[in-house]
Amino acid sequence: MKLIHAFIPGKPVPQGSVNVYGGRVVSVKPELRKWRDAIRAALLAKHPGEPLDGPLSVSLVFQIQPPQKPRWALPAVKPDVDKLIRGALDSMSTTKTQAGVITDDARVVSITATKTYHGTPGVFVTITEVQP
């Protein structure tokens, strides 16, 4: 069973839905591109070989900066956890132009994600091969 575990420091950046205007796709914002590149580089440093290609479980713990006056003890605020997940998963996948640690995010059969105010801003990523 293979396991990849890494912490990527930085402000987690959400990835919104793809917008199409007049038949063209709007490009990725620079801060999201930098965030995805940081995740990709950190994971490739931990797993430089062939991308994983089979059922996978992914765990993501997003550590975000709390506001100056938090309304709640838990980060029930933007960015949305589903949009944070989307950006992280897309950074892991192999594309036409970039290597990744997984062949396709469709290989993910189980995912857990948490947002917390604790610790240095960034994300802990754990990818595990799932054995049937």
Beta strands, then each sheet from edge to edge (+ up, - down):
strand 1: 3-9
strand 2: 20-21
strand 3: 24-25
strand 4: 56-63
strand 5: 108-116
strand 6: 122-129
sheet 1: 1+ 6- 4+ 5+
sheet 2: 2+ 3-
end
